[in-house]
């Protein structure tokens, strides 16, 4: 959760219920931040646009693919909808889909909307979608699928993570 006294550049990954994609992206981005020695400058959080999974842990299928790739799983994950404090503390919002982006934009004051970038928009190998077609770069939703869908999701998250960290490094100087 957000700490208003924390002055680090804050990235918040956002999905529906905060149990699959956004915590996966949070864990992967945080590992990248730590690997680059940037933990004193950058913090990574996650949240959902819905409270339907409120208080739940990370989906066990997501935990399996993360562990299989060597990521450390936080001891306590508390799924929640994004809070006002998190909105106020965030420098970069990374929604997983166009739907998450639209929901998030409705919550933000106009001056903060430029802080919202779809997660996969940082992938230089993907074409920039036309306005209204942002769904073309949605991160796959593994929730209704099987293990292969979680593999696709983690592949997509890992592929883009270095580009996000490089962009943020440019933002923080």
Beta strands, then each sheet from edge to edge (+ up, - down):
strand 1: 9-15
strand 2: 42-48
strand 3: 92-95
sheet 1: 2+ 1+ 3+
end
